[in-house]
Amino acid sequence: MEVIDFDPVTEVTTSYHYEEKDKKFYIAQEQSSRVLTATVDIATALRNDESYKREGIKKSWMHACTIPASVMQKMYTEYGIKQPLRDTKRVLKIIQRDFPYLMTATGKF
């Protein structure tokens, strides 16, 4: 694998390699476990803070989840959601089902 890009904000590394037997190039992306751990920790803290949810509802919004870049990439590739930021209901259902640790609130949305 040879690194072709690194995003310092999301800590996503993009690499590629050439498979001689297939005569194909493969591109892979990987996000730092440090970022993923921090994202889960933040989501857990917010989920456990009832005042955060309550204050958000008072202001007519509710922060439902936090989605790291690696999970957003899965929305594109594995779940077939081409515009995750526009298909929020479907994304939220997937997050609740497959990535519940990214939820920042509990209950119905």
Chimera marker file (.cmm) of the C-alpha trace (Angstrom):
<marker_set name="trace">
<marker id="1" x="0.000" y="0.000" z="0.000" r="1" g="1" b="0" radius="0.5"/>
<marker id="2" x="1.247" y="3.447" z="-0.881" r="1" g="1" b="0" radius="0.5"/>
<marker id="3" x="-0.258" y="6.515" z="0.780" r="1" g="1" b="0" radius="0.5"/>
<marker id="4" x="-1.574" y="9.028" z="-1.735" r="1" g="1" b="0" radius="0.5"/>
<marker id="5" x="-3.416" y="11.387" z="0.622" r="1" g="1" b="0" radius="0.5"/>
<marker id="6" x="-3.824" y="12.216" z="4.287" r="1" g="1" b="0" radius="0.5"/>
<marker id="7" x="-6.471" y="14.606" z="5.619" r="1" g="1" b="0" radius="0.5"/>
<marker id="8" x="-5.188" y="16.075" z="8.899" r="1" g="1" b="0" radius="0.5"/>
<marker id="9" x="-8.660" y="17.257" z="9.965" r="1" g="1" b="0" radius="0.5"/>
<marker id="10" x="-10.460" y="13.906" z="9.702" r="1" g="1" b="0" radius="0.5"/>
<marker id="11" x="-7.266" y="11.826" z="9.925" r="1" g="1" b="0" radius="0.5"/>
<marker id="12" x="-8.352" y="9.786" z="6.912" r="1" g="1" b="0" radius="0.5"/>
<marker id="13" x="-5.502" y="8.153" z="5.006" r="1" g="1" b="0" radius="0.5"/>
<marker id="14" x="-6.060" y="7.197" z="1.375" r="1" g="1" b="0" radius="0.5"/>
<marker id="15" x="-3.797" y="4.483" z="0.009" r="1" g="1" b="0" radius="0.5"/>
<marker id="16" x="-3.565" y="2.433" z="-3.152" r="1" g="1" b="0" radius="0.5"/>
<marker id="17" x="-1.913" y="-0.672" z="-4.357" r="1" g="1" b="0" radius="0.5"/>
<marker id="18" x="-1.624" y="-2.504" z="-7.629" r="1" g="1" b="0" radius="0.5"/>
<marker id="19" x="-2.556" y="-6.167" z="-7.685" r="1" g="1" b="0" radius="0.5"/>
<marker id="20" x="-0.371" y="-7.828" z="-10.293" r="1" g="1" b="0" radius="0.5"/>
<marker id="21" x="-2.489" y="-10.979" z="-10.645" r="1" g="1" b="0" radius="0.5"/>
<marker id="22" x="-5.696" y="-8.961" z="-11.295" r="1" g="1" b="0" radius="0.5"/>
<marker id="23" x="-3.946" y="-6.149" z="-13.143" r="1" g="1" b="0" radius="0.5"/>
<marker id="24" x="-6.043" y="-3.699" z="-11.103" r="1" g="1" b="0" radius="0.5"/>
<marker id="25" x="-5.444" y="-0.740" z="-8.828" r="1" g="1" b="0" radius="0.5"/>
<marker id="26" x="-7.182" y="-0.729" z="-5.448" r="1" g="1" b="0" radius="0.5"/>
<marker id="27" x="-7.861" y="2.348" z="-3.331" r="1" g="1" b="0" radius="0.5"/>
<marker id="28" x="-8.518" y="2.098" z="0.389" r="1" g="1" b="0" radius="0.5"/>
<marker id="29" x="-9.374" y="4.677" z="3.031" r="1" g="1" b="0" radius="0.5"/>
<marker id="30" x="-8.776" y="4.315" z="6.726" r="1" g="1" b="0" radius="0.5"/>
<marker id="31" x="-9.585" y="6.675" z="9.557" r="1" g="1" b="0" radius="0.5"/>
<marker id="32" x="-7.447" y="6.983" z="12.662" r="1" g="1" b="0" radius="0.5"/>
<marker id="33" x="-8.718" y="4.971" z="15.613" r="1" g="1" b="0" radius="0.5"/>
<marker id="34" x="-7.941" y="8.013" z="17.770" r="1" g="1" b="0" radius="0.5"/>
<marker id="35" x="-10.573" y="10.034" z="15.904" r="1" g="1" b="0" radius="0.5"/>
<marker id="36" x="-13.095" y="7.194" z="16.053" r="1" g="1" b="0" radius="0.5"/>
<marker id="37" x="-12.574" y="6.730" z="19.789" r="1" g="1" b="0" radius="0.5"/>
<marker id="38" x="-12.940" y="10.461" z="20.399" r="1" g="1" b="0" radius="0.5"/>
<marker id="39" x="-16.129" y="10.561" z="18.310" r="1" g="1" b="0" radius="0.5"/>
<marker id="40" x="-17.676" y="7.700" z="20.277" r="1" g="1" b="0" radius="0.5"/>
<marker id="41" x="-16.627" y="9.304" z="23.580" r="1" g="1" b="0" radius="0.5"/>
<marker id="42" x="-18.210" y="12.625" z="22.603" r="1" g="1" b="0" radius="0.5"/>
<marker id="43" x="-21.414" y="10.949" z="21.431" r="1" g="1" b="0" radius="0.5"/>
<marker id="44" x="-21.628" y="8.988" z="24.695" r="1" g="1" b="0" radius="0.5"/>
<marker id="45" x="-21.101" y="12.106" z="26.808" r="1" g="1" b="0" radius="0.5"/>
<marker id="46" x="-23.791" y="14.002" z="24.890" r="1" g="1" b="0" radius="0.5"/>
<marker id="47" x="-26.201" y="11.052" z="25.037" r="1" g="1" b="0" radius="0.5"/>
<marker id="48" x="-25.763" y="10.866" z="28.807" r="1" g="1" b="0" radius="0.5"/>
<marker id="49" x="-26.357" y="14.614" z="29.244" r="1" g="1" b="0" radius="0.5"/>
<marker id="50" x="-30.141" y="15.034" z="29.400" r="1" g="1" b="0" radius="0.5"/>
<marker id="51" x="-29.810" y="18.822" z="29.538" r="1" g="1" b="0" radius="0.5"/>
<marker id="52" x="-28.147" y="18.814" z="26.095" r="1" g="1" b="0" radius="0.5"/>
<marker id="53" x="-31.174" y="17.139" z="24.529" r="1" g="1" b="0" radius="0.5"/>
<marker id="54" x="-33.651" y="19.242" z="26.523" r="1" g="1" b="0" radius="0.5"/>
<marker id="55" x="-31.963" y="22.544" z="25.598" r="1" g="1" b="0" radius="0.5"/>
<marker id="56" x="-31.829" y="21.527" z="21.955" r="1" g="1" b="0" radius="0.5"/>
<marker id="57" x="-35.554" y="20.744" z="21.912" r="1" g="1" b="0" radius="0.5"/>
<marker id="58" x="-36.282" y="24.140" z="23.506" r="1" g="1" b="0" radius="0.5"/>
<marker id="59" x="-34.401" y="25.738" z="20.601" r="1" g="1" b="0" radius="0.5"/>
<marker id="60" x="-36.341" y="23.625" z="18.048" r="1" g="1" b="0" radius="0.5"/>
<marker id="61" x="-33.526" y="21.232" z="17.185" r="1" g="1" b="0" radius="0.5"/>
<marker id="62" x="-32.159" y="17.937" z="18.399" r="1" g="1" b="0" radius="0.5"/>
<marker id="63" x="-28.657" y="16.653" z="17.779" r="1" g="1" b="0" radius="0.5"/>
<marker id="64" x="-29.332" y="12.982" z="17.008" r="1" g="1" b="0" radius="0.5"/>
<marker id="65" x="-25.903" y="11.581" z="16.133" r="1" g="1" b="0" radius="0.5"/>
<marker id="66" x="-22.295" y="12.282" z="15.239" r="1" g="1" b="0" radius="0.5"/>
<marker id="67" x="-21.001" y="10.619" z="12.085" r="1" g="1" b="0" radius="0.5"/>
<marker id="68" x="-17.254" y="10.237" z="11.450" r="1" g="1" b="0" radius="0.5"/>
<marker id="69" x="-15.904" y="10.335" z="7.905" r="1" g="1" b="0" radius="0.5"/>
<marker id="70" x="-15.343" y="6.572" z="7.788" r="1" g="1" b="0" radius="0.5"/>
<marker id="71" x="-19.012" y="5.872" z="8.555" r="1" g="1" b="0" radius="0.5"/>
<marker id="72" x="-20.098" y="8.510" z="6.039" r="1" g="1" b="0" radius="0.5"/>
<marker id="73" x="-18.009" y="6.655" z="3.446" r="1" g="1" b="0" radius="0.5"/>
<marker id="74" x="-19.877" y="3.444" z="4.320" r="1" g="1" b="0" radius="0.5"/>
<marker id="75" x="-23.130" y="5.291" z="3.641" r="1" g="1" b="0" radius="0.5"/>
<marker id="76" x="-21.926" y="5.865" z="0.078" r="1" g="1" b="0" radius="0.5"/>
<marker id="77" x="-20.335" y="2.505" z="-0.611" r="1" g="1" b="0" radius="0.5"/>
<marker id="78" x="-22.076" y="-0.167" z="1.466" r="1" g="1" b="0" radius="0.5"/>
<marker id="79" x="-25.529" y="1.328" z="2.000" r="1" g="1" b="0" radius="0.5"/>
<marker id="80" x="-25.899" y="2.996" z="-1.404" r="1" g="1" b="0" radius="0.5"/>
<marker id="81" x="-26.892" y="6.391" z="-0.042" r="1" g="1" b="0" radius="0.5"/>
<marker id="82" x="-25.538" y="8.897" z="-2.536" r="1" g="1" b="0" radius="0.5"/>
<marker id="83" x="-26.505" y="12.031" z="-0.584" r="1" g="1" b="0" radius="0.5"/>
<marker id="84" x="-26.386" y="11.145" z="3.117" r="1" g="1" b="0" radius="0.5"/>
<marker id="85" x="-26.856" y="14.737" z="4.239" r="1" g="1" b="0" radius="0.5"/>
<marker id="86" x="-30.133" y="14.934" z="2.296" r="1" g="1" b="0" radius="0.5"/>
<marker id="87" x="-31.442" y="11.470" z="3.167" r="1" g="1" b="0" radius="0.5"/>
<marker id="88" x="-31.331" y="12.076" z="6.917" r="1" g="1" b="0" radius="0.5"/>
<marker id="89" x="-34.229" y="9.801" z="7.859" r="1" g="1" b="0" radius="0.5"/>
<marker id="90" x="-32.640" y="6.795" z="6.184" r="1" g="1" b="0" radius="0.5"/>
<marker id="91" x="-29.185" y="7.632" z="7.566" r="1" g="1" b="0" radius="0.5"/>
<marker id="92" x="-30.601" y="8.001" z="11.076" r="1" g="1" b="0" radius="0.5"/>
<marker id="93" x="-32.281" y="4.595" z="10.852" r="1" g="1" b="0" radius="0.5"/>
<marker id="94" x="-28.981" y="3.020" z="9.767" r="1" g="1" b="0" radius="0.5"/>
<marker id="95" x="-27.053" y="4.758" z="12.553" r="1" g="1" b="0" radius="0.5"/>
<marker id="96" x="-29.611" y="3.640" z="15.158" r="1" g="1" b="0" radius="0.5"/>
<marker id="97" x="-29.507" y="0.058" z="13.895" r="1" g="1" b="0" radius="0.5"/>
<marker id="98" x="-25.835" y="-0.463" z="12.960" r="1" g="1" b="0" radius="0.5"/>
<marker id="99" x="-23.914" y="2.258" z="14.829" r="1" g="1" b="0" radius="0.5"/>
<marker id="100" x="-25.918" y="3.010" z="18.014" r="1" g="1" b="0" radius="0.5"/>
<marker id="101" x="-22.786" y="4.185" z="19.836" r="1" g="1" b="0" radius="0.5"/>
<marker id="102" x="-22.767" y="7.255" z="17.544" r="1" g="1" b="0" radius="0.5"/>
<marker id="103" x="-26.166" y="8.417" z="18.795" r="1" g="1" b="0" radius="0.5"/>
<marker id="104" x="-26.078" y="11.638" z="20.839" r="1" g="1" b="0" radius="0.5"/>
<marker id="105" x="-29.689" y="11.358" z="22.021" r="1" g="1" b="0" radius="0.5"/>
<marker id="106" x="-32.184" y="8.651" z="22.810" r="1" g="1" b="0" radius="0.5"/>
<marker id="107" x="-35.854" y="8.313" z="21.982" r="1" g="1" b="0" radius="0.5"/>
<marker id="108" x="-37.816" y="8.942" z="18.815" r="1" g="1" b="0" radius="0.5"/>
<marker id="109" x="-36.746" y="11.391" z="16.164" r="1" g="1" b="0" radius="0.5"/>
<link id1="1" id2="2" r="1" g="1" b="0" radius="0.2"/>
<link id1="2" id2="3" r="1" g="1" b="0" radius="0.2"/>
<link id1="3" id2="4" r="1" g="1" b="0" radius="0.2"/>
<link id1="4" id2="5" r="1" g="1" b="0" radius="0.2"/>
<link id1="5" id2="6" r="1" g="1" b="0" radius="0.2"/>
<link id1="6" id2="7" r="1" g="1" b="0" radius="0.2"/>
<link id1="7" id2="8" r="1" g="1" b="0" radius="0.2"/>
<link id1="8" id2="9" r="1" g="1" b="0" radius="0.2"/>
<link id1="9" id2="10" r="1" g="1" b="0" radius="0.2"/>
<link id1="10" id2="11" r="1" g="1" b="0" radius="0.2"/>
<link id1="11" id2="12" r="1" g="1" b="0" radius="0.2"/>
<link id1="12" id2="13" r="1" g="1" b="0" radius="0.2"/>
<link id1="13" id2="14" r="1" g="1" b="0" radius="0.2"/>
<link id1="14" id2="15" r="1" g="1" b="0" radius="0.2"/>
<link id1="15" id2="16" r="1" g="1" b="0" radius="0.2"/>
<link id1="16" id2="17" r="1" g="1" b="0" radius="0.2"/>
<link id1="17" id2="18" r="1" g="1" b="0" radius="0.2"/>
<link id1="18" id2="19" r="1" g="1" b="0" radius="0.2"/>
<link id1="19" id2="20" r="1" g="1" b="0" radius="0.2"/>
<link id1="20" id2="21" r="1" g="1" b="0" radius="0.2"/>
<link id1="21" id2="22" r="1" g="1" b="0" radius="0.2"/>
<link id1="22" id2="23" r="1" g="1" b="0" radius="0.2"/>
<link id1="23" id2="24" r="1" g="1" b="0" radius="0.2"/>
<link id1="24" id2="25" r="1" g="1" b="0" radius="0.2"/>
<link id1="25" id2="26" r="1" g="1" b="0" radius="0.2"/>
<link id1="26" id2="27" r="1" g="1" b="0" radius="0.2"/>
<link id1="27" id2="28" r="1" g="1" b="0" radius="0.2"/>
<link id1="28" id2="29" r="1" g="1" b="0" radius="0.2"/>
<link id1="29" id2="30" r="1" g="1" b="0" radius="0.2"/>
<link id1="30" id2="31" r="1" g="1" b="0" radius="0.2"/>
<link id1="31" id2="32" r="1" g="1" b="0" radius="0.2"/>
<link id1="32" id2="33" r="1" g="1" b="0" radius="0.2"/>
<link id1="33" id2="34" r="1" g="1" b="0" radius="0.2"/>
<link id1="34" id2="35" r="1" g="1" b="0" radius="0.2"/>
<link id1="35" id2="36" r="1" g="1" b="0" radius="0.2"/>
<link id1="36" id2="37" r="1" g="1" b="0" radius="0.2"/>
<link id1="37" id2="38" r="1" g="1" b="0" radius="0.2"/>
<link id1="38" id2="39" r="1" g="1" b="0" radius="0.2"/>
<link id1="39" id2="40" r="1" g="1" b="0" radius="0.2"/>
<link id1="40" id2="41" r="1" g="1" b="0" radius="0.2"/>
<link id1="41" id2="42" r="1" g="1" b="0" radius="0.2"/>
<link id1="42" id2="43" r="1" g="1" b="0" radius="0.2"/>
<link id1="43" id2="44" r="1" g="1" b="0" radius="0.2"/>
<link id1="44" id2="45" r="1" g="1" b="0" radius="0.2"/>
<link id1="45" id2="46" r="1" g="1" b="0" radius="0.2"/>
<link id1="46" id2="47" r="1" g="1" b="0" radius="0.2"/>
<link id1="47" id2="48" r="1" g="1" b="0" radius="0.2"/>
<link id1="48" id2="49" r="1" g="1" b="0" radius="0.2"/>
<link id1="49" id2="50" r="1" g="1" b="0" radius="0.2"/>
<link id1="50" id2="51" r="1" g="1" b="0" radius="0.2"/>
<link id1="51" id2="52" r="1" g="1" b="0" radius="0.2"/>
<link id1="52" id2="53" r="1" g="1" b="0" radius="0.2"/>
<link id1="53" id2="54" r="1" g="1" b="0" radius="0.2"/>
<link id1="54" id2="55" r="1" g="1" b="0" radius="0.2"/>
<link id1="55" id2="56" r="1" g="1" b="0" radius="0.2"/>
<link id1="56" id2="57" r="1" g="1" b="0" radius="0.2"/>
<link id1="57" id2="58" r="1" g="1" b="0" radius="0.2"/>
<link id1="58" id2="59" r="1" g="1" b="0" radius="0.2"/>
<link id1="59" id2="60" r="1" g="1" b="0" radius="0.2"/>
<link id1="60" id2="61" r="1" g="1" b="0" radius="0.2"/>
<link id1="61" id2="62" r="1" g="1" b="0" radius="0.2"/>
<link id1="62" id2="63" r="1" g="1" b="0" radius="0.2"/>
<link id1="63" id2="64" r="1" g="1" b="0" radius="0.2"/>
<link id1="64" id2="65" r="1" g="1" b="0" radius="0.2"/>
<link id1="65" id2="66" r="1" g="1" b="0" radius="0.2"/>
<link id1="66" id2="67" r="1" g="1" b="0" radius="0.2"/>
<link id1="67" id2="68" r="1" g="1" b="0" radius="0.2"/>
<link id1="68" id2="69" r="1" g="1" b="0" radius="0.2"/>
<link id1="69" id2="70" r="1" g="1" b="0" radius="0.2"/>
<link id1="70" id2="71" r="1" g="1" b="0" radius="0.2"/>
<link id1="71" id2="72" r="1" g="1" b="0" radius="0.2"/>
<link id1="72" id2="73" r="1" g="1" b="0" radius="0.2"/>
<link id1="73" id2="74" r="1" g="1" b="0" radius="0.2"/>
<link id1="74" id2="75" r="1" g="1" b="0" radius="0.2"/>
<link id1="75" id2="76" r="1" g="1" b="0" radius="0.2"/>
<link id1="76" id2="77" r="1" g="1" b="0" radius="0.2"/>
<link id1="77" id2="78" r="1" g="1" b="0" radius="0.2"/>
<link id1="78" id2="79" r="1" g="1" b="0" radius="0.2"/>
<link id1="79" id2="80" r="1" g="1" b="0" radius="0.2"/>
<link id1="80" id2="81" r="1" g="1" b="0" radius="0.2"/>
<link id1="81" id2="82" r="1" g="1" b="0" radius="0.2"/>
<link id1="82" id2="83" r="1" g="1" b="0" radius="0.2"/>
<link id1="83" id2="84" r="1" g="1" b="0" radius="0.2"/>
<link id1="84" id2="85" r="1" g="1" b="0" radius="0.2"/>
<link id1="85" id2="86" r="1" g="1" b="0" radius="0.2"/>
<link id1="86" id2="87" r="1" g="1" b="0" radius="0.2"/>
<link id1="87" id2="88" r="1" g="1" b="0" radius="0.2"/>
<link id1="88" id2="89" r="1" g="1" b="0" radius="0.2"/>
<link id1="89" id2="90" r="1" g="1" b="0" radius="0.2"/>
<link id1="90" id2="91" r="1" g="1" b="0" radius="0.2"/>
<link id1="91" id2="92" r="1" g="1" b="0" radius="0.2"/>
<link id1="92" id2="93" r="1" g="1" b="0" radius="0.2"/>
<link id1="93" id2="94" r="1" g="1" b="0" radius="0.2"/>
<link id1="94" id2="95" r="1" g="1" b="0" radius="0.2"/>
<link id1="95" id2="96" r="1" g="1" b="0" radius="0.2"/>
<link id1="96" id2="97" r="1" g="1" b="0" radius="0.2"/>
<link id1="97" id2="98" r="1" g="1" b="0" radius="0.2"/>
<link id1="98" id2="99" r="1" g="1" b="0" radius="0.2"/>
<link id1="99" id2="100" r="1" g="1" b="0" radius="0.2"/>
<link id1="100" id2="101" r="1" g="1" b="0" radius="0.2"/>
<link id1="101" id2="102" r="1" g="1" b="0" radius="0.2"/>
<link id1="102" id2="103" r="1" g="1" b="0" radius="0.2"/>
<link id1="103" id2="104" r="1" g="1" b="0" radius="0.2"/>
<link id1="104" id2="105" r="1" g="1" b="0" radius="0.2"/>
<link id1="105" id2="106" r="1" g="1" b="0" radius="0.2"/>
<link id1="106" id2="107" r="1" g="1" b="0" radius="0.2"/>
<link id1="107" id2="108" r="1" g="1" b="0" radius="0.2"/>
<link id1="108" id2="109" r="1" g="1" b="0" radius="0.2"/>
</marker_set>
